[in-house]
Amino acid sequence: MSSREDQIKQRAFALWESEGRRHGQDLEYWLRAEAEIIQAEKSAAKPKKTVKPAVEKAKPKPKAKPGKSAKG
């Protein structure tokens, strides 16, 4: 049995126990456990995007040309 199957088996058993050990629902528990395991694998495989805060850079003020006054 593969590692994934073992994980699903253990999770399905935990679900079964946590919900009062209802009989006749084995497929439901298996499918729920399988979906949870697959989702966890997908989440672990995706690198998390780090969002950098948007920081506005101060724009430098235009420099006055030498030799000209501001009064024109």
Secondary structure, 3 states (H helix, E strand, C coil): CCHHHHHHHHHHHHHHHHCCCCCCCHHHHHHHHHHHHHHHHHHHHCCCCCCCCCCCCCCCCCCCCCCCCCCC
